[in-house]
Amino acid sequence: MIDFFKSAILLFEVGVAILLIALILLHGPKGEGLGSIGGEARLFTSPQGSTSGLTRLTAYVAGVFILLALLMGIFW
């Protein structure tokens, strides 16, 4: 029974990790980066409505990821 629980947590952790990576990659650029050094900085704007929801969802998924990592640390 314990082995099944460990396997389930590990499988769920991998799924949450893939989802977290995808959510992070969906975020738009926030600043100029290295382009500001040469004076050719451009500000990329994006709609703020979708950005705030995406940020909130990313934070929730990151919290789940951390909780699962703590559970894995306790049971392993």
C-alpha positions, 0 to 999 in steps of 0.5 A: 500500500505504501509503495502505491502511495509513493508511486502515485505521489511521484507520478502526480509530481511529474505531471505537476512539474510538466504543467508548471514548466508549460505555465512558466513558458506561457508568460510573456516577457516582462522587461528589456533584458540585455537589449537595454544595454545598447540603448535599443530597448523595446517594451513588449506589452501584453494584455493585463487581464490574461497575465494576472490570471496566468500569474495566479494559476502559476502560483497555485501550481507552484504551491502544489509542486512544493507541497508534493515535494515536501510529502515526497521528502517525508515519505522517502 
